[in-house]
């Protein structure tokens, strides 16, 4: 049963000199709606719950009681593993609330999602086996090249909803949002990333979904990194390459072999290198010890951004961005967004919040969506 912590809320309102009328003005909602909250006749929708917390300067846990329904979760995949700061958390909470409001407008999703792993553990053999089994089930075989389109289709067939965004090369890689129901998953995926990194983050996100609620948050990150590398560059390949390059004394030769392998699999050389050493460590073999940073930087310069591959240009027009996004990642999000905006009469500010993009870009998206949709 959902309920507000009215004692804490009213105390804070008194501290701020607010009454129900002034609170309703700050929240841009009717006085009658606020009154119903305080009479316990209704509970705020997620977007207003977030606004209420922000207005009062309180957290979700402070304005809701312990018996409240669970709030959704989110997890950033930041660029260069940057810290998830307070600003990011506030933005993600706002996006989560916006997505909760969008939920009634979603098409029916598949009843069977991706099954969670049984008792996942951070252990080389377990992770290699899990990655191998999933690779085989997806048709990649034990050592085939992972096709990102097949991976995206797998996500979609199991109910994951993609939200493609253009957050810049230095922007965050992805954001995984799970609604309060625990089964509705959204993945914000930054298209302005190198294709090699893009494949890594897709598998990384898949790992989080198949380990959801079965492993601690901290362990989940470590598991996801190891799983992604094992999935993209399997044990069989690492064993073969290690046997080829380890006996050689020429470091340049070793680096070139790693670069060639990375290019063949369309992944990062660091993924290959780390998998080689993971195999070596698990089999009591000497580790490869040389600097791969410079070679990786040079290799990365030759890899295209996902956006360049999809749109064939650096800055696609809004219409092209949305059209191609629907074709590649599905139209579930976009259709729900249009229906919601038309029926709820939402402005471009909602687009800005739910996509976390500049207001000028949000206006362009809003105009494209609302002028091409038949309200009837």
N, C-alpha and C positions, 0 to 999 in steps of 0.2 A: 504494500500500500504506500503510495507516494504521499509525502507530507513535508511541509515547510517548517523550519525551526522559527516559528513566529516570535518567540520570546527574544531570540537573538536578533532577528530582523527589526523588530519594533524598537529594541534598545539602540540599535545602530541608527535607525531613522531619527530617533530623538536626538542623538549625538550630532547628526547632520542637519537637524532642523527641518526634517521632511515629514509630511503627512501623506495620506493615501492619494490625495489629489495631486500634490506636487510630484510624488513618485510616479504616478501614471503619466504625467507630462514628460518626465525624463526618459521614461521607457517607451514613449510614443504609443501608448495603449489606452484603451478607454478606462475611465474611473470605475465602471461597473465590473470590468474584468479583474482589476486589482482588488476590489471589494470582495469578489468571490474567492480570491486566494486567501484572504484573511478570515473569511467565514468557513474555510475548508470545503467549499463547494466545488472547487476546481484546482488543478495544479498547473503551474506555468509550463508552456511548451518549452522545449530545450533552448530555443533562441532567446526567449524572454527570461528563462532561468539564468542564462549566461549574462544577459544585460542587467538583471537584478543584482547578480554577484558583483559585476563591475561597478555599477552605480553605488553600491554600498561599500565597496572596497573589501569584500569578504570572499572567501573561497567557497566552492561547492559544498564541501563538508560542513562549513559553518552555517549555511542557509538551509540545509536539508537535514532531516533526521535519519538515524541509522536504519530505520525500516523503509527508507525510500528505495525505489527501484534503482538498479545499477545504472551508472553512467557509462557511456561508451569509452573506448580507449583509442589511443593514437601513438604512433612511434615514428620519429623522423629517421631518415637515412641522410645525414648531413654531408655536405661537401668536405672532403679531407678530414672527416670525423670531427668536425667542429662541435663544440659544446652546445647542447640544447639549452639555450638561455631562456630567461623569463619572457622575452618578447615572442620567441617562437612558440612557447607554451600557450600564451594568450591567443596568438593567431590560430593555432591548432584547435584550441577549445572553441573558438568562434566558428571555425570551419566544421567542427564536429556538430555543433548545435545547428548549423545551417543544413547539414546533411540529414540530421534527424528530422527536420521540417520537410525535407524532400522525400523521405521514405514512403509516405502514402501514395506518391505519384509514380513510384517505380513499377515497372512491369513485373509480373510474377517471375521469380527467380527459380533456378533448378532446385528441386527438393534435396538432392544429394550433393553435398559440397565435397571438398577434398578431405579425405579421412585423416585424422591425426596419427602421427607416428606412435607406436606402442613403446612407452618407457624410453624416450630418447635420452642418450647419454653422450657426453663429449668424449668420444673415444674413436680413434682412427678407424678401426675395423668396422664399428657400427655405422659410422657416417659413410664410409665407402660403400658398404652394402646397401644402405638406404638410398644413396645417390644412384647406384647401379640399378637397383630394382625400379626406380622411377624412370630412369633413362630408357630402360628396356620397354617399360609399359607405354612410353610415349613414342616408341619407334625409333629412338636414336641408337639403339644397340649399346653394347658395352663400351665402345670407343668412337662412336660416330660424332660428327659435328652437330652441335645444338643449333637448331633453327629457331630464331626468336619468334617468327610468325606462328609456328606450331606451339610454342610455349604460351604465347598470348592467347591462342585459341583454347588451350587447355584451361587457363584461368577462366576465360569467359564461359566455357561449358560447365564449369563447376560453381558459377554464381558470383565470381569476383567482378566488381565493376571498376573499370578503368576511368581515370580522369586525366587525360593528357594535358600537360601544361608546358609553358615556355618560361622557365624561371631563370634562364641564363646559364652560361657555362660555369659560373662560380656559384650558382644557386644550389639549393639542396637537391640531392639525387631523387628522393622519393619521400612520400608520407603515406603510411598505412593507417587507415582509420577503420575501426570496427565499432558499429553502432551498439547501443545498449542491449539489443536483443542477442548479441554475441554471435550472430551468424551472417550479418550483412557486412561485407567487406568492401571498402573502397581503397583503391591504390592511385594516389597522385603520382604520376611518373613524368619526370622532367625530360622533355625531348631534346633539350639543348645539351646533351651529354654525348660523349664518344660512344660509338656503337659497341665497342668492347666492354666499356663500363656499364652500358645499358643492359647487356645480357647478364652481367654479374648481378645487378640490382634486381632484375626480374626473378632470378633464382633465389636471391637473398630473401625477397618478399615471400616467395613460395615456401621457403623454409619456416618463416615466421607463422604462416598459416597452418602448416602441418605440425607445428609444435605449440600452437596456442593453448595456453592453460595447462600444458604438460611439463613445462620447464620454467625456471625462474627467468625474469627479464634480463638479468645480466648474463646468464648462461645462454639465453636465446640468441644474443648477438654473436657470441663466440661460435655457437653451433651453426648459425646462419652463414657466417663467413666461411667456415670449414666446409659446410655442405655445398655452398655455391662453387667453391673451387673444385671440390670432388666431382660435382655434376658437370662442370664445364670442361675439366681436364681429368679424366678418370685415372684410376690407379694403374690400369693396364698400360696406358700411354706413358705415365710417369716412370714406371718400371723400365719400359723399353728405352726411353730417352736417357734415363740415368745410366743404363748399361752402355749406351753409346758414347756419352760425353765424359763420364767420370774418369776413365783411364787416360784421357788426353790431358796434356800439360798446358796446351795453348788456351788461355782464358778467352781470347778473342773468338776462337772456334766454338767454345762452349756457349758464349753469348750469342753468336750468330745462329747456332742450332736452336736456342731457346726462342729467339726472335722469329725464326722460320716456323717453328711450331705454333707460336702465338698467332702468327699471320694465317696459318692454315686453319686454325680453330676459331679465328676472329675473336680472340680474347686478349687480355693483357699479358705481357711477358711476366709480370709479377705473379700472376695466377699460376703460370707454368712453373716458375722458379720455386714458389712456395709449395706446390704439390710435389715437386722433385724432392725437396727436403723433408716434407711430411712422410713420403714413402721411405726415404733413407732412414729417418729417425725411427719409424715403426719397424724397420727391418735391420736395425743395428748397423747401418752403413755410414760411412763418413759423410758429413754434410758438405754441400757445395758452398764455398766461402769466397765470394767475390762481389763487387759492387755492380748492380744492374741498373742503377737509377738513371744514369746518363743515356744508356741505350734505350731504356723504356721511354724516356722523354722524347727522344728522336723518333721512336716507333709511333708513339701516340700522335705526333704531328701529322702522320700519314693517314690516320684513321678519321673518317668522316663523322660528323655529328649525326644523330638520329634524325634531327629535323632536316638536315641537308639531304639525307637519303629519301625521306618521306615527301618533302615539299619541293625538292630540287632548287631551293633558294634559301637565303639566309633569313629573310623576314617575309613570310607568306602573308597574303591578305587574309583578313578574318574569315571570309567565306571559304577559302581554300583550307585554312587551318581546321575549321570545324568539319568540313566535308571529308577530308582525308582522315581526320581523327575518328570519325564515325566508321569509315570503311575498315580501318585497321584495328581499332580498339572496341568497336561496338557503339551502338547509339543509345544504350540504356540510360546513361547519365544525361545525355543531351535532351532526349525526349522528355524525361521527367522534369528537367530544368525548365523547358519551355512550357509544359503544362502547368507547373507550379507558378511561374511568373505571370502567365496569362490569367489564371484563375485567382491568384492572390494579389495581382496588380503590383508586382514587385518592380523596383527601379534598378538601374545599373549598379547601385550600391550593394545590392545582394550578390550580383555577379562578382564584384570586387572582393567581397568577403569570402564567398565559397571557393573562388579560384585563387585568391591571394595574389592578385595582379594589380598593376597601377590603374588608377581610376580612368585614365584616358583609354587604356586597352579595354577596360570593363565596359565603357560606353560603346565601343565598337562591337564587342560580342553581344551586348544587350540589343543593340539596334539590329544586328543581323538576325538574331533569334526571334525577336518580336515582330519584325516586318516580314519574315518569311513563313510565319506560322498563321494558319487559318484558325482564329479563335473559335469558330463553330465546331 
